[in-house]
């Protein structure tokens, strides 16, 4: 667990904000899955989820995590473009011959 928090401040902020956003998305998808099983369960889970995310502290934490994560994604835009070209450019180049 100590290896997770190694790195500079930007890395730790990126990991922390990413984990918060991941937890939000995870429980959102769990809520959708519960709706497939029982609408009553979905409503009950949504009430408890909304109690956390719609509170003042929950909203501030969620929006701060989103803002920090988005801002850190654009710190080095050249690196992001290079990663996209490396990931998505190769299949298109090989298919065009």
Phi, psi and omega in degrees: 000333180293331180293335181296324186261015176279154179119182182279182184297320180297320179294317180293323177294320179296317180293313181297314180292325177295321178294322177295315179293323177296317179297320178298312180294321180300310181289334173295315180289327174299318179298318177296319178297322177294329176295332175288332180274308183204124177298331178294316178296320180297316180296320179294317179291322178296322178297316180289323178292319179292329179299327179276310188281337181266358175287164181298313181294317179297319179294318180297316180296316182294313180291325177294318178297319178295315180296316180295315182294319179292319180295320180289337177290334183257009179295317179238077184296332177297322179292323179293317178296318179297319178296318180295319179294319180293321182283315188258343183283326184295313180298324181288323179294319182288330181282335179274349175076000000 
